[in-house]
């Protein structure tokens, strides 16, 4: 017969899930680990951590930013994931392989340890730029005009996407130049093929 005790990890996860739902109004799933449901209150842009850190150095204003392993998640307004392909095309990134993905409706990300809580297990997702309370002034997520942006108070999704796309491309070129190579000295970087 299964135990009715959900264990310390499950109890902690249940507290985290309650915090996300009560304090931020974000939908969650599971307790070990807690998952944040995307496409409802926010979408997510995921990039390699190195590219994300470089982009954050260039950007003063973003929404919440989480780090999970080698990937960084930047929270943006719900509906932004659907806009990403067109936005990348408009910014002239079409045809350039970027390690930039969007998670929208129906997606999930691992919930970082809530701000102010003791750290989770080794390798647990963490907030680099934590979310503020649900009703905090200036808590708007990066958005395009017409996607829920609160005008000048909201960080600009176009600038955010352009910065992370640039840093993803820069990281790819750096890896191409410095990474393992089996090609001869006359091989050009991928950007020039």
C-alpha positions, 0 to 999 in steps of 0.5 A, spaced: 500 500 500 502 506 497 504 511 503 500 517 504 506 521 506 508 525 500 515 526 503 519 533 504 520 534 497 513 534 495 511 538 501 516 543 499 513 543 492 506 544 494 508 550 498 512 553 492 506 551 488 501 555 493 506 561 493 506 562 485 499 561 485 497 566 491 502 571 490 503 571 482 497 568 480 501 563 475 498 556 474 502 551 476 502 543 475 506 538 480 510 538 486 516 535 485 518 539 481 513 544 480 512 546 473 509 553 471 504 553 465 506 557 460 501 561 455 496 563 460 500 569 464 506 569 460 510 566 455 518 564 455 524 565 451 529 560 452 536 561 450 543 558 452 545 561 458 552 564 456 548 568 450 542 570 455 548 573 460 551 577 455 544 580 453 542 581 460 548 586 460 546 590 454 538 590 457 536 594 463 529 592 463 526 585 462 521 581 465 523 576 470 529 571 468 530 564 470 536 560 470 536 552 469 542 548 467 545 551 461 538 554 459 536 561 461 528 563 461 526 570 459 519 571 461 515 575 456 507 577 455 503 571 453 502 571 446 509 573 444 511 565 443 506 566 437 509 572 434 517 570 435 517 567 428 515 573 424 519 578 429 525 574 427 523 575 420 522 582 421 529 583 425 532 580 419 534 573 422 531 569 417 535 563 415 540 564 421 540 558 426 539 561 433 539 557 439 533 561 441 526 557 442 519 560 445 514 556 449 507 558 449 500 556 450 500 548 453 508 549 455 511 548 462 518 550 465 521 548 471 519 553 477 525 556 480 525 556 488 521 562 490 524 569 491 527 569 499 526 562 500 532 557 501 536 554 495 533 548 492 537 542 491 543 542 487 542 544 479 535 547 481 532 552 477 533 559 480 531 566 479 536 571 476 531 577 475 525 575 480 518 576 479 515 582 483 508 581 486 502 580 482 500 588 483 507 591 483 508 597 479 512 596 473 511 588 473 509 588 466 512 583 461 516 585 455 511 585 449 509 588 442 504 593 442 497 590 442 500 584 446 498 586 453 503 591 453 502 597 458 505 602 454 512 605 456 512 602 463 513 595 459 520 593 457 520 592 449 519 585 446 523 587 440 529 590 443 529 583 448 528 579 442 534 583 438 539 582 443 538 575 445 538 573 437 544 577 437 548 574 443 545 567 440 548 568 434 555 571 437 556 565 441 555 560 435 560 564 431 565 564 437 564 556 438 565 555 431 571 559 431 574 556 437 570 549 438 573 543 435 574 543 428 575 537 423 576 542 417 582 545 414 584 552 415 580 555 408 573 553 411 569 559 413 565 560 419 558 558 418 555 565 417 559 566 411 557 560 407 
